[in-house]
């Protein structure tokens, strides 16, 4: 099972829904901006994450964007200021 690098960004209108999405996302990735996470996950885990997000958002008001970043493109990510690109972990706490 091969993990892939995703960037997940969300704009959730309601504070309660936004908090629920934040709590979901912190189980799948690393918060790198207020509403942006970097995730290194498998296709199976991605599907589970999407199911959980869909159950919490209002699709007529909220927006969640999931970008797959190819391995070859990761070297082109530029960070200005603090932080670094999330790296794949050998061990996960579940």
mmCIF file as gemmi writes it, N, C-alpha and C atoms, coordinates in Angstrom:
data_model
loop_
_atom_site.group_PDB
_atom_site.id
_atom_site.type_symbol
_atom_site.label_atom_id
_atom_site.label_alt_id
_atom_site.label_comp_id
_atom_site.label_asym_id
_atom_site.label_entity_id
_atom_site.label_seq_id
_atom_site.pdbx_PDB_ins_code
_atom_site.Cartn_x
_atom_site.Cartn_y
_atom_site.Cartn_z
_atom_site.occupancy
_atom_site.B_iso_or_equiv
_atom_site.pdbx_formal_charge
_atom_site.auth_seq_id
_atom_site.auth_asym_id
_atom_site.pdbx_PDB_model_num
ATOM 1 N N . UNK Axp A 1 ? 0.85 -1.174 0 1 0 ? 1 A 1
ATOM 2 C CA . UNK Axp A 1 ? 0 0 0 1 0 ? 1 A 1
ATOM 3 C C . UNK Axp A 1 ? 0.898 1.24 0 1 0 ? 1 A 1
ATOM 4 N N . UNK Axp A 2 ? 0.748 2.054 -1.031 1 0 ? 2 A 1
ATOM 5 C CA . UNK Axp A 2 ? 1.595 3.225 -1.205 1 0 ? 2 A 1
ATOM 6 C C . UNK Axp A 2 ? 0.868 4.49 -0.742 1 0 ? 2 A 1
ATOM 7 N N . UNK Axp A 3 ? 1.541 5.275 0.061 1 0 ? 3 A 1
ATOM 8 C CA . UNK Axp A 3 ? 0.968 6.539 0.52 1 0 ? 3 A 1
ATOM 9 C C . UNK Axp A 3 ? 1.229 7.632 -0.492 1 0 ? 3 A 1
ATOM 10 N N . UNK Axp A 4 ? 0.303 8.576 -0.562 1 0 ? 4 A 1
ATOM 11 C CA . UNK Axp A 4 ? 0.415 9.722 -1.462 1 0 ? 4 A 1
ATOM 12 C C . UNK Axp A 4 ? 0.318 11.005 -0.637 1 0 ? 4 A 1
ATOM 13 N N . UNK Axp A 5 ? 0.844 12.076 -1.202 1 0 ? 5 A 1
ATOM 14 C CA . UNK Axp A 5 ? 0.887 13.374 -0.533 1 0 ? 5 A 1
ATOM 15 C C . UNK Axp A 5 ? -0.283 14.232 -1.02 1 0 ? 5 A 1
ATOM 16 N N . UNK Axp A 6 ? -1.116 14.675 -0.086 1 0 ? 6 A 1
ATOM 17 C CA . UNK Axp A 6 ? -2.268 15.511 -0.405 1 0 ? 6 A 1
ATOM 18 C C . UNK Axp A 6 ? -2.212 16.804 0.392 1 0 ? 6 A 1
ATOM 19 N N . UNK Axp A 7 ? -2.723 17.855 -0.204 1 0 ? 7 A 1
ATOM 20 C CA . UNK Axp A 7 ? -2.985 19.095 0.511 1 0 ? 7 A 1
ATOM 21 C C . UNK Axp A 7 ? -4.5 19.234 0.579 1 0 ? 7 A 1
ATOM 22 N N . UNK Axp A 8 ? -5.016 19.446 1.785 1 0 ? 8 A 1
ATOM 23 C CA . UNK Axp A 8 ? -6.451 19.603 1.996 1 0 ? 8 A 1
ATOM 24 C C . UNK Axp A 8 ? -6.679 21.003 2.547 1 0 ? 8 A 1
ATOM 25 N N . UNK Axp A 9 ? -7.506 21.767 1.84 1 0 ? 9 A 1
ATOM 26 C CA . UNK Axp A 9 ? -7.846 23.129 2.268 1 0 ? 9 A 1
ATOM 27 C C . UNK Axp A 9 ? -9.361 23.22 2.38 1 0 ? 9 A 1
ATOM 28 N N . UNK Axp A 10 ? -9.834 23.904 3.409 1 0 ? 10 A 1
ATOM 29 C CA . UNK Axp A 10 ? -11.278 23.999 3.567 1 0 ? 10 A 1
ATOM 30 C C . UNK Axp A 10 ? -11.713 25.402 3.96 1 0 ? 10 A 1
ATOM 31 N N . UNK Axp A 11 ? -12.945 25.721 3.542 1 0 ? 11 A 1
ATOM 32 C CA . UNK Axp A 11 ? -13.608 26.973 3.897 1 0 ? 11 A 1
ATOM 33 C C . UNK Axp A 11 ? -15 26.574 4.379 1 0 ? 11 A 1
ATOM 34 N N . UNK Axp A 12 ? -15.155 26.532 5.687 1 0 ? 12 A 1
ATOM 35 C CA . UNK Axp A 12 ? -16.399 26.076 6.304 1 0 ? 12 A 1
ATOM 36 C C . UNK Axp A 12 ? -17.068 27.285 6.955 1 0 ? 12 A 1
ATOM 37 N N . UNK Axp A 13 ? -18.297 27.565 6.566 1 0 ? 13 A 1
ATOM 38 C CA . UNK Axp A 13 ? -18.988 28.778 7.018 1 0 ? 13 A 1
ATOM 39 C C . UNK Axp A 13 ? -19.366 28.754 8.502 1 0 ? 13 A 1
ATOM 40 N N . UNK Axp A 14 ? -19.806 27.615 8.998 1 0 ? 14 A 1
ATOM 41 C CA . UNK Axp A 14 ? -20.31 27.501 10.364 1 0 ? 14 A 1
ATOM 42 C C . UNK Axp A 14 ? -19.19 27.077 11.317 1 0 ? 14 A 1
ATOM 43 N N . UNK Axp A 15 ? -19.085 27.753 12.461 1 0 ? 15 A 1
ATOM 44 C CA . UNK Axp A 15 ? -18.023 27.453 13.428 1 0 ? 15 A 1
ATOM 45 C C . UNK Axp A 15 ? -18.071 26.018 13.936 1 0 ? 15 A 1
ATOM 46 N N . UNK Axp A 16 ? -19.261 25.497 14.224 1 0 ? 16 A 1
ATOM 47 C CA . UNK Axp A 16 ? -19.376 24.116 14.72 1 0 ? 16 A 1
ATOM 48 C C . UNK Axp A 16 ? -18.909 23.116 13.676 1 0 ? 16 A 1
ATOM 49 N N . UNK Axp A 17 ? -19.35 23.306 12.435 1 0 ? 17 A 1
ATOM 50 C CA . UNK Axp A 17 ? -18.927 22.391 11.366 1 0 ? 17 A 1
ATOM 51 C C . UNK Axp A 17 ? -17.425 22.502 11.13 1 0 ? 17 A 1
ATOM 52 N N . UNK Axp A 18 ? -16.908 23.733 11.174 1 0 ? 18 A 1
ATOM 53 C CA . UNK Axp A 18 ? -15.465 23.942 10.966 1 0 ? 18 A 1
ATOM 54 C C . UNK Axp A 18 ? -14.657 23.228 12.043 1 0 ? 18 A 1
ATOM 55 N N . UNK Axp A 19 ? -15.113 23.302 13.277 1 0 ? 19 A 1
ATOM 56 C CA . UNK Axp A 19 ? -14.423 22.61 14.373 1 0 ? 19 A 1
ATOM 57 C C . UNK Axp A 19 ? -14.458 21.1 14.166 1 0 ? 19 A 1
ATOM 58 N N . UNK Axp A 20 ? -15.598 20.577 13.717 1 0 ? 20 A 1
ATOM 59 C CA . UNK Axp A 20 ? -15.702 19.136 13.462 1 0 ? 20 A 1
ATOM 60 C C . UNK Axp A 20 ? -14.759 18.705 12.344 1 0 ? 20 A 1
ATOM 61 N N . UNK Axp A 21 ? -14.672 19.506 11.285 1 0 ? 21 A 1
ATOM 62 C CA . UNK Axp A 21 ? -13.76 19.168 10.18 1 0 ? 21 A 1
ATOM 63 C C . UNK Axp A 21 ? -12.314 19.248 10.664 1 0 ? 21 A 1
ATOM 64 N N . UNK Axp A 22 ? -11.989 20.252 11.45 1 0 ? 22 A 1
ATOM 65 C CA . UNK Axp A 22 ? -10.641 20.341 12.02 1 0 ? 22 A 1
ATOM 66 C C . UNK Axp A 22 ? -10.303 19.08 12.815 1 0 ? 22 A 1
ATOM 67 N N . UNK Axp A 23 ? -11.22 18.623 13.653 1 0 ? 23 A 1
ATOM 68 C CA . UNK Axp A 23 ? -10.974 17.438 14.472 1 0 ? 23 A 1
ATOM 69 C C . UNK Axp A 23 ? -10.807 16.188 13.607 1 0 ? 23 A 1
ATOM 70 N N . UNK Axp A 24 ? -11.55 16.114 12.523 1 0 ? 24 A 1
ATOM 71 C CA . UNK Axp A 24 ? -11.371 15.002 11.584 1 0 ? 24 A 1
ATOM 72 C C . UNK Axp A 24 ? -9.981 15.079 10.959 1 0 ? 24 A 1
ATOM 73 N N . UNK Axp A 25 ? -9.636 16.252 10.462 1 0 ? 25 A 1
ATOM 74 C CA . UNK Axp A 25 ? -8.388 16.405 9.71 1 0 ? 25 A 1
ATOM 75 C C . UNK Axp A 25 ? -7.151 16.166 10.558 1 0 ? 25 A 1
ATOM 76 N N . UNK Axp A 26 ? -7.182 16.533 11.819 1 0 ? 26 A 1
ATOM 77 C CA . UNK Axp A 26 ? -5.989 16.331 12.64 1 0 ? 26 A 1
ATOM 78 C C . UNK Axp A 26 ? -5.683 14.853 12.842 1 0 ? 26 A 1
ATOM 79 N N . UNK Axp A 27 ? -6.648 13.976 12.544 1 0 ? 27 A 1
ATOM 80 C CA . UNK Axp A 27 ? -6.415 12.542 12.604 1 0 ? 27 A 1
ATOM 81 C C . UNK Axp A 27 ? -5.816 11.983 11.313 1 0 ? 27 A 1
ATOM 82 N N . UNK Axp A 28 ? -5.792 12.8 10.274 1 0 ? 28 A 1
ATOM 83 C CA . UNK Axp A 28 ? -5.318 12.329 8.981 1 0 ? 28 A 1
ATOM 84 C C . UNK Axp A 28 ? -4.076 13.051 8.477 1 0 ? 28 A 1
ATOM 85 N N . UNK Axp A 29 ? -3.758 14.21 9.052 1 0 ? 29 A 1
ATOM 86 C CA . UNK Axp A 29 ? -2.634 14.966 8.532 1 0 ? 29 A 1
ATOM 87 C C . UNK Axp A 29 ? -2.097 15.968 9.531 1 0 ? 29 A 1
ATOM 88 N N . UNK Axp A 30 ? -1.245 16.835 9.033 1 0 ? 30 A 1
ATOM 89 C CA . UNK Axp A 30 ? -0.596 17.864 9.841 1 0 ? 30 A 1
ATOM 90 C C . UNK Axp A 30 ? -1.104 19.234 9.412 1 0 ? 30 A 1
ATOM 91 N N . UNK Axp A 31 ? -1.562 20.003 10.385 1 0 ? 31 A 1
ATOM 92 C CA . UNK Axp A 31 ? -2.045 21.356 10.106 1 0 ? 31 A 1
ATOM 93 C C . UNK Axp A 31 ? -0.849 22.247 9.795 1 0 ? 31 A 1
ATOM 94 N N . UNK Axp A 32 ? -0.879 22.894 8.622 1 0 ? 32 A 1
ATOM 95 C CA . UNK Axp A 32 ? 0.228 23.763 8.224 1 0 ? 32 A 1
ATOM 96 C C . UNK Axp A 32 ? -0.21 25.218 8.07 1 0 ? 32 A 1
ATOM 97 N N . UNK Axp A 33 ? -1.488 25.452 7.989 1 0 ? 33 A 1
ATOM 98 C CA . UNK Axp A 33 ? -2.095 26.775 7.982 1 0 ? 33 A 1
ATOM 99 C C . UNK Axp A 33 ? -3.419 26.631 8.725 1 0 ? 33 A 1
ATOM 100 N N . UNK Axp A 34 ? -4.12 27.735 8.964 1 0 ? 34 A 1
ATOM 101 C CA . UNK Axp A 34 ? -5.345 27.669 9.762 1 0 ? 34 A 1
ATOM 102 C C . UNK Axp A 34 ? -6.332 26.633 9.223 1 0 ? 34 A 1
ATOM 103 N N . UNK Axp A 35 ? -6.57 26.622 7.929 1 0 ? 35 A 1
ATOM 104 C CA . UNK Axp A 35 ? -7.525 25.674 7.327 1 0 ? 35 A 1
ATOM 105 C C . UNK Axp A 35 ? -6.87 24.842 6.224 1 0 ? 35 A 1
ATOM 106 N N . UNK Axp A 36 ? -5.603 24.512 6.413 1 0 ? 36 A 1
ATOM 107 C CA . UNK Axp A 36 ? -4.858 23.728 5.424 1 0 ? 36 A 1
ATOM 108 C C . UNK Axp A 36 ? -4.073 22.626 6.136 1 0 ? 36 A 1
ATOM 109 N N . UNK Axp A 37 ? -4.204 21.417 5.616 1 0 ? 37 A 1
ATOM 110 C CA . UNK Axp A 37 ? -3.485 20.266 6.152 1 0 ? 37 A 1
ATOM 111 C C . UNK Axp A 37 ? -2.677 19.603 5.046 1 0 ? 37 A 1
ATOM 112 N N . UNK Axp A 38 ? -1.529 19.064 5.407 1 0 ? 38 A 1
ATOM 113 C CA . UNK Axp A 38 ? -0.756 18.188 4.529 1 0 ? 38 A 1
ATOM 114 C C . UNK Axp A 38 ? -0.939 16.772 5.057 1 0 ? 38 A 1
ATOM 115 N N . UNK Axp A 39 ? -1.28 15.862 4.15 1 0 ? 39 A 1
ATOM 116 C CA . UNK Axp A 39 ? -1.569 14.482 4.535 1 0 ? 39 A 1
ATOM 117 C C . UNK Axp A 39 ? -0.764 13.53 3.661 1 0 ? 39 A 1
ATOM 118 N N . UNK Axp A 40 ? -0.173 12.544 4.28 1 0 ? 40 A 1
ATOM 119 C CA . UNK Axp A 40 ? 0.49 11.459 3.556 1 0 ? 40 A 1
ATOM 120 C C . UNK Axp A 40 ? -0.279 10.195 3.909 1 0 ? 40 A 1
ATOM 121 N N . UNK Axp A 41 ? -1.167 9.793 2.998 1 0 ? 41 A 1
ATOM 122 C CA . UNK Axp A 41 ? -2.107 8.723 3.284 1 0 ? 41 A 1
ATOM 123 C C . UNK Axp A 41 ? -2.317 7.826 2.065 1 0 ? 41 A 1
ATOM 124 N N . UNK Axp A 42 ? -2.856 6.648 2.315 1 0 ? 42 A 1
ATOM 125 C CA . UNK Axp A 42 ? -3.174 5.697 1.247 1 0 ? 42 A 1
ATOM 126 C C . UNK Axp A 42 ? -4.522 6.052 0.62 1 0 ? 42 A 1
ATOM 127 N N . UNK Axp A 43 ? -4.815 5.44 -0.517 1 0 ? 43 A 1
ATOM 128 C CA . UNK Axp A 43 ? -6.109 5.649 -1.178 1 0 ? 43 A 1
ATOM 129 C C . UNK Axp A 43 ? -7.26 5.233 -0.26 1 0 ? 43 A 1
ATOM 130 N N . UNK Axp A 44 ? -7.076 4.139 0.463 1 0 ? 44 A 1
ATOM 131 C CA . UNK Axp A 44 ? -8.11 3.639 1.375 1 0 ? 44 A 1
ATOM 132 C C . UNK Axp A 44 ? -8.385 4.646 2.498 1 0 ? 44 A 1
ATOM 133 N N . UNK Axp A 45 ? -7.333 5.194 3.064 1 0 ? 45 A 1
ATOM 134 C CA . UNK Axp A 45 ? -7.486 6.184 4.14 1 0 ? 45 A 1
ATOM 135 C C . UNK Axp A 45 ? -8.098 7.473 3.578 1 0 ? 45 A 1
ATOM 136 N N . UNK Axp A 46 ? -7.722 7.852 2.361 1 0 ? 46 A 1
ATOM 137 C CA . UNK Axp A 46 ? -8.31 9.034 1.72 1 0 ? 46 A 1
ATOM 138 C C . UNK Axp A 46 ? -9.823 8.879 1.615 1 0 ? 46 A 1
ATOM 139 N N . UNK Axp A 47 ? -10.284 7.711 1.195 1 0 ? 47 A 1
ATOM 140 C CA . UNK Axp A 47 ? -11.726 7.472 1.08 1 0 ? 47 A 1
ATOM 141 C C . UNK Axp A 47 ? -12.415 7.619 2.433 1 0 ? 47 A 1
ATOM 142 N N . UNK Axp A 48 ? -11.804 7.089 3.489 1 0 ? 48 A 1
ATOM 143 C CA . UNK Axp A 48 ? -12.385 7.213 4.833 1 0 ? 48 A 1
ATOM 144 C C . UNK Axp A 48 ? -12.448 8.672 5.265 1 0 ? 48 A 1
ATOM 145 N N . UNK Axp A 49 ? -11.379 9.421 4.983 1 0 ? 49 A 1
ATOM 146 C CA . UNK Axp A 49 ? -11.337 10.835 5.341 1 0 ? 49 A 1
ATOM 147 C C . UNK Axp A 49 ? -12.457 11.589 4.62 1 0 ? 49 A 1
ATOM 148 N N . UNK Axp A 50 ? -12.621 11.331 3.33 1 0 ? 50 A 1
ATOM 149 C CA . UNK Axp A 50 ? -13.654 12.011 2.55 1 0 ? 50 A 1
ATOM 150 C C . UNK Axp A 50 ? -15.048 11.682 3.092 1 0 ? 50 A 1
ATOM 151 N N . UNK Axp A 51 ? -15.29 10.436 3.424 1 0 ? 51 A 1
ATOM 152 C CA . UNK Axp A 51 ? -16.589 10.043 3.995 1 0 ? 51 A 1
ATOM 153 C C . UNK Axp A 51 ? -16.876 10.817 5.274 1 0 ? 51 A 1
ATOM 154 N N . UNK Axp A 52 ? -15.887 10.923 6.141 1 0 ? 52 A 1
ATOM 155 C CA . UNK Axp A 52 ? -16.068 11.631 7.414 1 0 ? 52 A 1
ATOM 156 C C . UNK Axp A 52 ? -16.33 13.122 7.179 1 0 ? 52 A 1
ATOM 157 N N . UNK Axp A 53 ? -15.598 13.712 6.247 1 0 ? 53 A 1
ATOM 158 C CA . UNK Axp A 53 ? -15.802 15.136 5.941 1 0 ? 53 A 1
ATOM 159 C C . UNK Axp A 53 ? -17.199 15.364 5.372 1 0 ? 53 A 1
ATOM 160 N N . UNK Axp A 54 ? -17.599 14.544 4.412 1 0 ? 54 A 1
ATOM 161 C CA . UNK Axp A 54 ? -18.922 14.698 3.796 1 0 ? 54 A 1
ATOM 162 C C . UNK Axp A 54 ? -20.043 14.61 4.824 1 0 ? 54 A 1
ATOM 163 N N . UNK Axp A 55 ? -19.857 13.8 5.846 1 0 ? 55 A 1
ATOM 164 C CA . UNK Axp A 55 ? -20.882 13.638 6.877 1 0 ? 55 A 1
ATOM 165 C C . UNK Axp A 55 ? -21.034 14.891 7.742 1 0 ? 55 A 1
ATOM 166 N N . UNK Axp A 56 ? -20.05 15.774 7.732 1 0 ? 56 A 1
ATOM 167 C CA . UNK Axp A 56 ? -20.074 16.937 8.622 1 0 ? 56 A 1
ATOM 168 C C . UNK Axp A 56 ? -20.337 18.268 7.925 1 0 ? 56 A 1
ATOM 169 N N . UNK Axp A 57 ? -20.05 18.363 6.64 1 0 ? 57 A 1
ATOM 170 C CA . UNK Axp A 57 ? -20.181 19.669 5.991 1 0 ? 57 A 1
ATOM 171 C C . UNK Axp A 57 ? -21.552 19.851 5.357 1 0 ? 57 A 1
ATOM 172 N N . UNK Axp A 58 ? -21.867 21.097 5.052 1 0 ? 58 A 1
ATOM 173 C CA . UNK Axp A 58 ? -23.047 21.448 4.264 1 0 ? 58 A 1
ATOM 174 C C . UNK Axp A 58 ? -22.522 21.754 2.857 1 0 ? 58 A 1
ATOM 175 N N . UNK Axp A 59 ? -22.744 20.832 1.936 1 0 ? 59 A 1
ATOM 176 C CA . UNK Axp A 59 ? -22.161 20.97 0.6 1 0 ? 59 A 1
ATOM 177 C C . UNK Axp A 59 ? -22.734 22.139 -0.192 1 0 ? 59 A 1
ATOM 178 N N . UNK Axp A 60 ? -23.81 22.76 0.3 1 0 ? 60 A 1
ATOM 179 C CA . UNK Axp A 60 ? -24.348 23.94 -0.378 1 0 ? 60 A 1
ATOM 180 C C . UNK Axp A 60 ? -23.678 25.231 0.105 1 0 ? 60 A 1
ATOM 181 N N . UNK Axp A 61 ? -22.925 25.153 1.211 1 0 ? 61 A 1
ATOM 182 C CA . UNK Axp A 61 ? -22.257 26.339 1.772 1 0 ? 61 A 1
ATOM 183 C C . UNK Axp A 61 ? -20.753 26.189 1.914 1 0 ? 61 A 1
ATOM 184 N N . UNK Axp A 62 ? -20.291 24.99 2.178 1 0 ? 62 A 1
ATOM 185 C CA . UNK Axp A 62 ? -18.889 24.759 2.533 1 0 ? 62 A 1
ATOM 186 C C . UNK Axp A 62 ? -18.094 24.241 1.336 1 0 ? 62 A 1
ATOM 187 N N . UNK Axp A 63 ? -16.783 24.381 1.433 1 0 ? 63 A 1
ATOM 188 C CA . UNK Axp A 63 ? -15.901 23.914 0.367 1 0 ? 63 A 1
ATOM 189 C C . UNK Axp A 63 ? -14.68 23.224 0.982 1 0 ? 63 A 1
ATOM 190 N N . UNK Axp A 64 ? -14.396 22.027 0.495 1 0 ? 64 A 1
ATOM 191 C CA . UNK Axp A 64 ? -13.184 21.304 0.875 1 0 ? 64 A 1
ATOM 192 C C . UNK Axp A 64 ? -12.483 20.923 -0.416 1 0 ? 64 A 1
ATOM 193 N N . UNK Axp A 65 ? -11.22 21.277 -0.53 1 0 ? 65 A 1
ATOM 194 C CA . UNK Axp A 65 ? -10.43 20.964 -1.727 1 0 ? 65 A 1
ATOM 195 C C . UNK Axp A 65 ? -9.303 20.034 -1.334 1 0 ? 65 A 1
ATOM 196 N N . UNK Axp A 66 ? -9.145 18.975 -2.127 1 0 ? 66 A 1
ATOM 197 C CA . UNK Axp A 66 ? -8.1 17.987 -1.874 1 0 ? 66 A 1
ATOM 198 C C . UNK Axp A 66 ? -7.22 17.928 -3.116 1 0 ? 66 A 1
ATOM 199 N N . UNK Axp A 67 ? -5.956 18.28 -2.943 1 0 ? 67 A 1
ATOM 200 C CA . UNK Axp A 67 ? -5.006 18.308 -4.05 1 0 ? 67 A 1
ATOM 201 C C . UNK Axp A 67 ? -3.995 17.18 -3.881 1 0 ? 67 A 1
ATOM 202 N N . UNK Axp A 68 ? -3.876 16.337 -4.889 1 0 ? 68 A 1
ATOM 203 C CA . UNK Axp A 68 ? -2.833 15.313 -4.917 1 0 ? 68 A 1
ATOM 204 C C . UNK Axp A 68 ? -1.566 15.965 -5.456 1 0 ? 68 A 1
ATOM 205 N N . UNK Axp A 69 ? -0.488 15.877 -4.679 1 0 ? 69 A 1
ATOM 206 C CA . UNK Axp A 69 ? 0.802 16.442 -5.09 1 0 ? 69 A 1
ATOM 207 C C . UNK Axp A 69 ? 1.716 15.279 -5.486 1 0 ? 69 A 1
ATOM 208 N N . UNK Axp A 70 ? 2.058 15.175 -6.77 1 0 ? 70 A 1
ATOM 209 C CA . UNK Axp A 70 ? 2.95 14.084 -7.183 1 0 ? 70 A 1
ATOM 210 C C . UNK Axp A 70 ? 4.306 14.18 -6.484 1 0 ? 70 A 1
ATOM 211 N N . UNK Axp A 71 ? 4.907 13.045 -6.248 1 0 ? 71 A 1
ATOM 212 C CA . UNK Axp A 71 ? 6.215 12.994 -5.578 1 0 ? 71 A 1
ATOM 213 C C . UNK Axp A 71 ? 7.223 13.913 -6.273 1 0 ? 71 A 1
ATOM 214 N N . UNK Axp A 72 ? 7.188 13.935 -7.597 1 0 ? 72 A 1
ATOM 215 C CA . UNK Axp A 72 ? 8.147 14.75 -8.355 1 0 ? 72 A 1
ATOM 216 C C . UNK Axp A 72 ? 7.929 16.251 -8.151 1 0 ? 72 A 1
ATOM 217 N N . UNK Axp A 73 ? 6.72 16.643 -7.743 1 0 ? 73 A 1
ATOM 218 C CA . UNK Axp A 73 ? 6.409 18.063 -7.55 1 0 ? 73 A 1
ATOM 219 C C . UNK Axp A 73 ? 6.716 18.552 -6.143 1 0 ? 73 A 1
ATOM 220 N N . UNK Axp A 74 ? 6.891 17.636 -5.189 1 0 ? 74 A 1
ATOM 221 C CA . UNK Axp A 74 ? 7.132 18.049 -3.804 1 0 ? 74 A 1
ATOM 222 C C . UNK Axp A 74 ? 8.387 18.906 -3.667 1 0 ? 74 A 1
ATOM 223 N N . UNK Axp A 75 ? 9.388 18.645 -4.503 1 0 ? 75 A 1
ATOM 224 C CA . UNK Axp A 75 ? 10.629 19.421 -4.414 1 0 ? 75 A 1
ATOM 225 C C . UNK Axp A 75 ? 10.431 20.879 -4.837 1 0 ? 75 A 1
ATOM 226 N N . UNK Axp A 76 ? 9.304 21.161 -5.494 1 0 ? 76 A 1
ATOM 227 C CA . UNK Axp A 76 ? 9.027 22.516 -5.956 1 0 ? 76 A 1
ATOM 228 C C . UNK Axp A 76 ? 8.21 23.334 -4.971 1 0 ? 76 A 1
ATOM 229 N N . UNK Axp A 77 ? 7.847 22.754 -3.849 1 0 ? 77 A 1
ATOM 230 C CA . UNK Axp A 77 ? 7.081 23.485 -2.841 1 0 ? 77 A 1
ATOM 231 C C . UNK Axp A 77 ? 8.009 24.498 -2.167 1 0 ? 77 A 1
ATOM 232 N N . UNK Axp A 78 ? 7.598 25.733 -2.162 1 0 ? 78 A 1
ATOM 233 C CA . UNK Axp A 78 ? 8.366 26.814 -1.539 1 0 ? 78 A 1
ATOM 234 C C . UNK Axp A 78 ? 7.638 27.271 -0.28 1 0 ? 78 A 1
ATOM 235 N N . UNK Axp A 79 ? 8.374 27.412 0.796 1 0 ? 79 A 1
ATOM 236 C CA . UNK Axp A 79 ? 7.817 27.916 2.048 1 0 ? 79 A 1
ATOM 237 C C . UNK Axp A 79 ? 8.554 29.203 2.399 1 0 ? 79 A 1
ATOM 238 N N . UNK Axp A 80 ? 7.789 30.242 2.64 1 0 ? 80 A 1
ATOM 239 C CA . UNK Axp A 80 ? 8.35 31.517 3.06 1 0 ? 80 A 1
ATOM 240 C C . UNK Axp A 80 ? 7.972 31.682 4.525 1 0 ? 80 A 1
ATOM 241 N N . UNK Axp A 81 ? 8.946 31.802 5.379 1 0 ? 81 A 1
ATOM 242 C CA . UNK Axp A 81 ? 8.676 31.895 6.81 1 0 ? 81 A 1
ATOM 243 C C . UNK Axp A 81 ? 8.875 30.546 7.472 1 0 ? 81 A 1
ATOM 244 N N . UNK Axp A 82 ? 8.178 30.315 8.567 1 0 ? 82 A 1
ATOM 245 C CA . UNK Axp A 82 ? 8.375 29.1 9.354 1 0 ? 82 A 1
ATOM 246 C C . UNK Axp A 82 ? 7.654 27.904 8.75 1 0 ? 82 A 1
ATOM 247 N N . UNK Axp A 83 ? 8.154 26.726 9.064 1 0 ? 83 A 1
ATOM 248 C CA . UNK Axp A 83 ? 7.501 25.493 8.644 1 0 ? 83 A 1
ATOM 249 C C . UNK Axp A 83 ? 8.345 24.694 7.668 1 0 ? 83 A 1
ATOM 250 N N . UNK Axp A 84 ? 7.899 23.471 7.454 1 0 ? 84 A 1
ATOM 251 C CA . UNK Axp A 84 ? 8.547 22.605 6.481 1 0 ? 84 A 1
ATOM 252 C C . UNK Axp A 84 ? 7.494 21.673 5.918 1 0 ? 84 A 1
ATOM 253 N N . UNK Axp A 85 ? 7.793 21.083 4.768 1 0 ? 85 A 1
ATOM 254 C CA . UNK Axp A 85 ? 6.871 20.153 4.138 1 0 ? 85 A 1
ATOM 255 C C . UNK Axp A 85 ? 6.812 18.883 4.982 1 0 ? 85 A 1
ATOM 256 N N . UNK Axp A 86 ? 5.609 18.383 5.189 1 0 ? 86 A 1
ATOM 257 C CA . UNK Axp A 86 ? 5.411 17.173 5.984 1 0 ? 86 A 1
ATOM 258 C C . UNK Axp A 86 ? 6.089 16.003 5.294 1 0 ? 86 A 1
ATOM 259 N N . UNK Axp A 87 ? 6.761 15.177 6.104 1 0 ? 87 A 1
ATOM 260 C CA . UNK Axp A 87 ? 7.416 13.986 5.579 1 0 ? 87 A 1
ATOM 261 C C . UNK Axp A 87 ? 6.648 12.755 6.04 1 0 ? 87 A 1
ATOM 262 N N . UNK Axp A 88 ? 6.775 11.675 5.254 1 0 ? 88 A 1
ATOM 263 C CA . UNK Axp A 88 ? 6.117 10.417 5.597 1 0 ? 88 A 1
ATOM 264 C C . UNK Axp A 88 ? 6.695 9.885 6.907 1 0 ? 88 A 1
ATOM 265 N N . UNK Axp A 89 ? 5.828 9.396 7.767 1 0 ? 89 A 1
ATOM 266 C CA . UNK Axp A 89 ? 6.237 8.854 9.06 1 0 ? 89 A 1
ATOM 267 C C . UNK Axp A 89 ? 6.365 7.342 8.956 1 0 ? 89 A 1
ATOM 268 N N . UNK Axp A 90 ? 7.318 6.79 9.65 1 0 ? 90 A 1
ATOM 269 C CA . UNK Axp A 90 ? 7.491 5.338 9.68 1 0 ? 90 A 1
ATOM 270 C C . UNK Axp A 90 ? 6.449 4.676 10.574 1 0 ? 90 A 1
ATOM 271 N N . UNK Axp A 91 ? 6.042 5.385 11.635 1 0 ? 91 A 1
ATOM 272 C CA . UNK Axp A 91 ? 5.096 4.831 12.592 1 0 ? 91 A 1
ATOM 273 C C . UNK Axp A 91 ? 3.958 5.828 12.798 1 0 ? 91 A 1
ATOM 274 N N . UNK Axp A 92 ? 2.762 5.279 12.97 1 0 ? 92 A 1
ATOM 275 C CA . UNK Axp A 92 ? 1.592 6.115 13.19 1 0 ? 92 A 1
ATOM 276 C C . UNK Axp A 92 ? 0.912 5.696 14.474 1 0 ? 92 A 1
ATOM 277 N N . UNK Axp A 93 ? 0.363 6.665 15.181 1 0 ? 93 A 1
ATOM 278 C CA . UNK Axp A 93 ? -0.435 6.379 16.371 1 0 ? 93 A 1
ATOM 279 C C . UNK Axp A 93 ? -1.895 6.432 15.924 1 0 ? 93 A 1
ATOM 280 N N . UNK Axp A 94 ? -2.604 5.334 16.142 1 0 ? 94 A 1
ATOM 281 C CA . UNK Axp A 94 ? -3.999 5.252 15.675 1 0 ? 94 A 1
ATOM 282 C C . UNK Axp A 94 ? -4.931 5.217 16.869 1 0 ? 94 A 1
